Amino acid sequence: MRRVRAAVLPVLFLGTSGYFVWHAVHGERGLIARDVRQERIQEARLELTRVQTELEAVERRVHGLRGDRLDRDQLDERARQLLNMVDKNEIVVPYGPERRLF
């Protein structure tokens, strides 16, 4: 009986400590969840960089087509691309999808 009484406090302490350690690793805000959040943040930053690059490209295209400073070459190029037409004296150089100009 004396040994049981002496063991109750350490067992209770170890159980409580184990509970908190388990939640510190596996819990909603634990170490594993932190790693998952860091991964998601990194993926979101990469997506943000990709979208910002795409936005800058679109803004450059729009800037060239503004009415106050219309870039006639760009307008002509875009119209020909949309209509899928070329002049008989033009040379067409195809680009792959990974080397898009705009």
Long-range contacts (C-beta under 8 A, 24 or more apart in sequence): 57-102, 60-102, 61-102
